[in-house]
Amino acid sequence: MMTTTSNLLTWPTTSLLQHTNRNRVRVGRTKDGHYGNGGSPLLLRTRYSSRNDQRFCMFLKTKPVVKDGVLSFNGTDALKGIPDNVVLTPCSDSSAFLGATSQDTSSRLVFKLGLIQETRLLCLFRFKIWWSIPRFGNSASDVPVETQMLLLEATPQHPEAYILFLPILDGHTRSSLQGNSADELQVCVETGDPALLASGSLKAVFVNYGSNPFDLMKESMKILHKYTGTFALRESKQMPGILDWFGWCTWDAFYHDVNPQGIEDGLSSLLKGGTPARFLIIDDGWQDTTNEFQKEEEPLIEGSLFVARLMSIRENTKFRKASNGASRAPNSLKEFISDIKSSFGLKYVYVWHALMGYWGGLHPDAPGTQKYNPTLKFPVQSPGNLAHIRDGAMDSMEKYGVGTIDPAKIFEFYDDLHRYLASQGVDGVKVDVQNILETIATGSGGRVSLTKHFQQALEKSISRNFQDNSIICCMGQSTDSIYNSKQSAITRASDDYYPENPNTQTLHIAAVAYNSIFFGEVVVPDWDMFYSHHNAAEYHAIARAVGGCGVYVSDKPGQHDFNILRRLVLPDGSVLRAKYPGRPSRDCLFCDPVMDGKSLLKIWNLNKCTGVIGIFNCQGAGSWPGLKNSTQMSSPEISGNISPSDIEYFEEVSGKSWEGHCAVFSFNSASLFRLANHGKLDVTLGTLQCNIFTVSPIKVYGRKIEFAPVGLINMYNSGGAVDAIEVITTSSDFGIIIKGRGPGIFGAYSNAKPKYCSVNSKDEIFEFRIEDHLLTIPISSGTNLWDIAVYY
């Protein structure tokens, strides 16, 4: 019996749930021979006979099949030894849902899915309640608890095949993957509410198969988007304007001591250095809060910063005059924001707040918060979160409680807060501590429902009060949030940037790159702020240049490295942002770039007319949380290579007539190389060293001219400056016009020396380096947009 994919994608999900006092939902055979929930329409799925232990499949003509206890895709085995209670529901020609049922009911169930052995794999798992990192391995025993994405490399017989496992939301249950010591892959299904019980989930895990890992992820998320209807894909979302401008965040500059004068000082020093901030994030420290557990002038109680509570939606007295008028503060937040926008050319001002208002929520008895009915709740983490690293902020909130906003009042709270902020000239918000919801879901319908409710209220308020989809989500790296993200377009993809911790600099870069494989299909991954005056500053800067992300620093006023900043930021405050989320190259997917002692990390991206590759040595400076670094570095340097073929979807910039050669520009050496598409360029890097390469397809113009624009070679992402290429052909002239932006040095590959060149119709001197065919043309300061004409 055949069922079309369109029907499969529109039928509702079925989760085997019950409340404590309700009748248990059972799965059984219906009158027409299908297996279903009391005859309700379910997706067709494989069922196993427990009576004689014989397994059979009803979908032999589809690619995902189970035979003799083995799940395979197009002849590639994914799981072996599948138990009888596991359910397979084919979804498309290459995908299916996996689920399982139990005789027992619980708010948390763990099911075995089958064996995974002797295959390279990549996991993305939550090592803290807020944050995700990668883990690499060769069997299911390497799959950590709280894995949210699992990618397998096919067996050597199928080297160009990949299998993707995505645990998803099914009704009121949320799933995650984990392995055990017997190399069995398991799925954990939980509701987050002890009163909300489940006997299983028929669609706990989505599984798909493909030959390109990036296509596989993209197509899988498209299927899930259509199937669930609960989230939207990144490519369909409105992009906040801050992404294309340089910014400054106050957090690491001031922490909680942020103040108006300090903000003005920081904006002034960036402006004077020629890299003006065009957006500002006023981070934690501006709100009206109280901390009943920390007395003034007494020693700081460990963790007490995370239990302060919000007293009102207004700013504190640092940003507005007290009633007696004696304060040095501005008259109001509105006056302050108006002043800094006009004085420093700011386009956007964002402010920080937590999902529940503040870390400790709302004060239950404050006049300014009582209307939202806050009640004190004590978070309870799931066993999955407790299996890894405990978080200090979470420990404090568990001890002292969170003033939790009544779900019935949550939209009113967000709307009041955001409407007030908008009236003060604020353009958007950074919303932190988002995963708190999964810990306070008892009595509120479970973690999935509560997260969906809060997410919808938050996004509705953002849409109503701000004009630019102006929100950065943070501490929300959970599938509860990701699969309920319909509008939010930016989400932090890493643990915090820790400027004082030398062991986390390499981890930060690697974590974001791998997390972006998954999160990047739904949001623009945010790489967090960094210090420009720091021993790892260029390392972070190049990562942002290739990351396709927002670029912002948290420098203390006057403490900047403008040599680095001017390679990221144009004089008008704009940045050369690449098109997509920066992700590891295909040959890096299953190699640990932090702890195997031999692998370099390559991150690829595309611009409008060029590709870009960043390459990083992440070895030798730190180890992944939860793993001991036993690998000994044989040398302080590691060698590897880059290739144009490292860049996925290069055909978007090369076009159909491309003959297969590229110009490759090394930023570090300012050297230009000609490489075939699969050619390789050797790279050697020490710990915390990196390089970035612009890769431009060489195209033939006219009969003999081979040309490839590199872009502004003084910028890390040189090719981000190039917008378009045109050809001039007249009776007397043949030339190439390159349209772009920003002052500096324009570079290009040319197989012949031009006759003359012009910039915006004015003849300009040029240099032509015959040994590597590098053509360079100066673009004067003050030039924002340019048409460069190269005549032959």
GIRADA-V142110 format. One record per backbone hydrogen bond with DSSP energy under -1.0 kcal/mol. NH is the residue of the N-H (numbers start at 1). CO is the residue of the C=O. If there is no record, write none. Layout:
NH_CO ; NH_CO
//
This chain:
8_4 ; 9_5 ; 10_7 ; 11_7 ; 17_15 ; 18_197 ; 20_195 ; 22_19 ; 28_36 ; 30_34 ; 33_30 ; 36_28 ; 38_36 ; 40_37 ; 46_88 ; 49_54 ; 62_59 ; 65_72 ; 67_70 ; 70_67 ; 71_79 ; 72_65 ; 73_76 ; 76_73 ; 78_71 ; 79_71 ; 80_115 ; 82_69 ; 86_83 ; 87_99 ; 88_46 ; 89_97 ; 91_95 ; 92_95 ; 96_207 ; 97_89 ; 98_205 ; 99_87 ; 100_201 ; 101_85 ; 102_199 ; 106_198 ; 109_189 ; 111_187 ; 113_185 ; 114_185 ; 115_80 ; 116_183 ; 119_138 ; 121_137 ; 122_151 ; 123_135 ; 124_149 ; 125_133 ; 126_146 ; 127_131 ; 128_131 ; 133_125 ; 135_123 ; 137_121 ; 140_116 ; 142_139 ; 143_140 ; 147_177 ; 148_124 ; 149_124 ; 150_165 ; 151_122 ; 152_163 ; 153_120 ; 154_161 ; 158_155 ; 161_158 ; 162_210 ; 163_152 ; 164_208 ; 165_150 ; 166_206 ; 168_204 ; 170_173 ; 173_170 ; 174_190 ; 175_168 ; 176_188 ; 177_147 ; 178_186 ; 179_143 ; 180_184 ; 183_180 ; 185_114 ; 186_178 ; 187_111 ; 188_176 ; 189_109 ; 190_174 ; 191_107 ; 196_193 ; 197_18 ; 198_106 ; 199_16 ; 201_100 ; 204_98 ; 205_98 ; 206_166 ; 207_96 ; 208_164 ; 210_162 ; 216_212 ; 217_213 ; 218_214 ; 219_215 ; 220_216 ; 221_217 ; 222_218 ; 223_219 ; 224_220 ; 225_221 ; 226_222 ; 227_223 ; 228_224 ; 229_225 ; 232_485 ; 234_521 ; 236_233 ; 237_234 ; 243_240 ; 244_241 ; 245_242 ; 246_573 ; 247_551 ; 248_279 ; 249_553 ; 250_281 ; 254_250 ; 255_251 ; 257_254 ; 263_259 ; 264_260 ; 265_261 ; 266_262 ; 267_263 ; 268_264 ; 269_265 ; 270_266 ; 271_267 ; 272_268 ; 273_269 ; 274_271 ; 275_270 ; 278_246 ; 279_246 ; 280_348 ; 281_248 ; 282_350 ; 283_281 ; 288_314 ; 289_287 ; 290_309 ; 298_295 ; 304_301 ; 306_303 ; 307_304 ; 309_290 ; 310_361 ; 311_288 ; 312_288 ; 316_286 ; 319_316 ; 325_322 ; 336_332 ; 337_333 ; 338_334 ; 339_335 ; 340_336 ; 341_337 ; 342_338 ; 343_339 ; 344_340 ; 345_341 ; 347_278 ; 348_278 ; 350_280 ; 351_428 ; 352_282 ; 353_430 ; 354_357 ; 355_432 ; 357_354 ; 358_356 ; 360_308 ; 361_358 ; 362_403 ; 363_310 ; 369_366 ; 370_366 ; 372_369 ; 373_370 ; 375_404 ; 377_402 ; 380_439 ; 386_382 ; 388_385 ; 389_127 ; 395_391 ; 396_392 ; 397_393 ; 398_394 ; 399_395 ; 400_396 ; 401_397 ; 402_377 ; 403_360 ; 404_375 ; 404_402 ; 406_372 ; 409_406 ; 413_409 ; 414_410 ; 415_411 ; 416_412 ; 417_413 ; 418_414 ; 419_415 ; 420_416 ; 421_417 ; 422_418 ; 423_419 ; 425_422 ; 426_421 ; 427_349 ; 428_349 ; 429_470 ; 430_351 ; 431_472 ; 432_353 ; 434_474 ; 435_475 ; 436_433 ; 437_434 ; 438_435 ; 439_436 ; 440_437 ; 444_441 ; 446_441 ; 447_191 ; 450_446 ; 451_447 ; 452_448 ; 453_449 ; 454_450 ; 455_451 ; 456_452 ; 457_453 ; 458_454 ; 459_455 ; 460_456 ; 461_457 ; 462_458 ; 463_459 ; 464_460 ; 465_461 ; 466_462 ; 471_469 ; 472_429 ; 473_490 ; 474_431 ; 477_130 ; 478_476 ; 482_478 ; 483_479 ; 484_481 ; 485_482 ; 486_484 ; 491_524 ; 492_473 ; 493_526 ; 501_498 ; 504_501 ; 508_504 ; 509_505 ; 510_506 ; 511_507 ; 512_508 ; 513_509 ; 514_510 ; 515_511 ; 516_512 ; 517_514 ; 519_515 ; 520_516 ; 521_518 ; 522_519 ; 523_519 ; 524_489 ; 526_491 ; 537_534 ; 540_536 ; 541_537 ; 542_538 ; 543_539 ; 544_540 ; 545_541 ; 546_542 ; 553_247 ; 554_530 ; 559_556 ; 565_561 ; 566_562 ; 567_564 ; 568_565 ; 569_565 ; 570_574 ; 573_570 ; 575_244 ; 577_575 ; 579_606 ; 582_547 ; 583_604 ; 585_602 ; 588_585 ; 589_586 ; 591_588 ; 596_592 ; 601_616 ; 603_614 ; 604_583 ; 605_612 ; 607_610 ; 611_695 ; 612_605 ; 613_693 ; 614_603 ; 615_691 ; 616_601 ; 617_689 ; 627_624 ; 630_628 ; 638_685 ; 640_683 ; 642_681 ; 645_677 ; 646_643 ; 647_644 ; 652_649 ; 653_650 ; 654_650 ; 655_651 ; 662_675 ; 663_696 ; 664_673 ; 665_694 ; 666_671 ; 667_692 ; 670_666 ; 673_664 ; 675_662 ; 677_660 ; 679_676 ; 681_642 ; 683_640 ; 685_638 ; 688_617 ; 689_686 ; 691_615 ; 693_613 ; 694_665 ; 695_611 ; 696_663 ; 698_661 ; 699_707 ; 701_705 ; 705_701 ; 707_699 ; 708_749 ; 710_747 ; 711_747 ; 712_718 ; 713_711 ; 713_745 ; 715_712 ; 716_567 ; 718_716 ; 720_717 ; 721_718 ; 722_719 ; 723_739 ; 724_739 ; 726_737 ; 728_735 ; 730_733 ; 735_728 ; 736_790 ; 737_726 ; 738_788 ; 739_724 ; 740_786 ; 741_721 ; 742_784 ; 744_779 ; 746_777 ; 747_711 ; 748_775 ; 749_708 ; 750_773 ; 751_706 ; 755_791 ; 758_789 ; 759_762 ; 760_787 ; 762_759 ; 764_757 ; 767_776 ; 769_774 ; 773_769 ; 774_769 ; 775_748 ; 776_767 ; 777_746 ; 779_744 ; 783_780 ; 786_740 ; 788_738 ; 789_758 ; 790_736 ; 791_756 ; 792_734
//
